[in-house]
Amino acid sequence: MIKGLGLATVWVLDQDSAKAFFTEKLGLEERTDMTLGEGGMRWVTVGAKDQPELQLTLMVPGPPSLDPESAEQLRALVAKGVLGAGAFTTDDCQAEYERLSADGVTFIQKPEKRPYGVEAIFRDDSGNWYSLTQPSERLDDSADWR
């Protein structure tokens, strides 16, 4: 029986830069940073402190998981900024938007009220985009969503 999702892959262009982005700017914690096997594949994972059961692995497209042609195609898609890599939740989208913006995170959409909550959209340093969502059950109707 499947118990849940434990690991999700985020394709990045540079693991050191991505690790710094996710830990220093987003505030996730480093879980793993090691080199595996003779081929030297680097395994880097990060995750939210309050969600220990889920890790994001920050992977550069290439062997052993991808052949050279597929890796180049995927790198081009990441660099082009067309890949969405998921949704992060927060208790206060506006405050988190302001904090992350001040830390240099690039937003492509400011917080906006949606049927499911308040959502902003940002990019990581590789070009992937993410939703930052305050689910509707966490909304205070008196709040000003600008």
C-alpha positions in Angstrom: 0.0 0.0 0.0 1.3 3.5 -0.9 1.6 5.7 2.1 2.5 9.0 0.4 5.0 10.8 -1.7 8.5 11.0 -0.1 10.7 12.5 -2.9 10.0 14.8 -5.8 12.6 15.8 -8.4 13.3 19.4 -9.3 15.5 19.8 -12.4 18.1 22.6 -11.9 20.9 24.0 -13.9 23.4 24.2 -11.0 23.1 22.2 -7.7 25.2 24.6 -5.6 23.2 27.6 -6.7 19.9 25.7 -6.4 20.8 24.5 -2.9 21.6 28.1 -1.8 18.3 29.4 -3.3 16.2 26.8 -1.6 17.9 27.0 1.8 19.0 30.6 2.0 16.1 32.3 0.2 13.2 30.0 0.7 14.2 28.8 4.1 14.1 25.1 3.4 16.6 22.8 5.2 19.3 20.8 3.6 18.6 17.1 4.1 21.3 15.4 2.0 24.4 16.4 0.0 26.5 13.5 -1.1 28.2 11.9 -4.1 27.0 8.4 -5.0 29.0 5.6 -6.7 31.9 5.7 -9.0 30.2 7.9 -11.6 30.1 10.7 -9.0 26.4 11.5 -9.2 25.6 14.2 -6.6 22.5 13.7 -4.6 21.2 16.9 -3.0 17.9 17.1 -1.2 16.0 19.8 0.7 12.8 20.0 2.5 10.5 22.1 4.7 11.3 21.8 8.4 7.7 21.1 9.3 7.3 18.4 6.6 10.0 15.8 7.2 8.3 13.1 5.1 8.8 15.0 1.8 12.1 15.9 0.2 12.9 17.7 -3.1 15.9 16.3 -4.9 17.8 19.0 -6.8 19.0 17.2 -10.0 21.0 18.5 -12.9 19.8 16.8 -16.1 22.2 14.1 -17.2 23.5 10.6 -16.7 22.7 8.2 -15.2 19.0 9.1 -15.4 19.0 10.8 -18.8 20.9 10.3 -22.1 22.8 13.3 -23.4 20.2 14.3 -25.9 17.3 14.2 -23.4 19.4 16.0 -20.8 20.2 18.9 -23.2 16.5 19.1 -24.1 15.5 19.2 -20.5 18.2 21.8 -19.6 16.8 24.0 -22.4 13.2 23.7 -21.1 14.4 24.6 -17.5 16.4 27.6 -18.8 13.4 28.7 -20.9 11.3 28.9 -17.7 8.4 26.7 -19.0 8.5 24.1 -16.2 6.3 24.4 -13.2 7.7 22.5 -10.3 5.0 22.5 -7.7 3.2 24.6 -5.1 4.4 25.7 -1.7 1.8 26.5 1.0 2.0 29.3 3.5 -0.2 30.8 6.2 0.2 34.3 4.9 0.9 34.7 1.2 1.3 38.5 1.3 3.8 38.4 4.1 5.8 35.6 2.5 5.7 37.4 -0.9 7.1 40.5 0.8 9.8 38.5 2.6 10.9 36.6 -0.4 10.8 39.7 -2.7 13.1 41.5 -0.2 15.5 38.5 -0.4 15.7 38.8 -4.2 13.2 36.1 -5.3 11.7 36.9 -8.7 7.9 36.8 -8.7 6.0 36.6 -12.0 2.7 37.1 -10.2 1.9 39.1 -7.1 -0.5 37.7 -4.5 -4.0 37.5 -5.9 -7.2 36.1 -4.4 -8.3 32.9 -6.1 -11.3 30.5 -5.4 -8.8 28.2 -3.6 -7.0 30.9 -1.7 -4.3 33.6 -2.3 -1.6 32.7 -4.8 1.6 34.3 -6.0 4.0 32.7 -8.5 7.8 32.9 -8.3 10.8 31.4 -10.1 13.8 29.6 -8.7 17.3 30.5 -9.9 17.1 27.9 -12.7 13.9 29.2 -14.1 11.3 26.8 -12.7 8.1 28.4 -11.5 6.2 27.6 -8.3 2.9 28.6 -6.8 3.0 30.1 -3.3 -0.5 29.5 -2.0 -2.3 30.4 1.1 -5.2 27.9 1.0 -8.7 29.4 1.5 -9.2 27.7 4.9 -6.4 30.0 6.1 -7.8 33.2 4.8 -9.0 36.0 7.0 -11.9 37.8 5.2 -10.8 41.1 6.7 -7.3 41.0 5.2 -6.3 43.4 2.5 -5.0 41.4 -0.5 -3.9 44.4 -2.5 
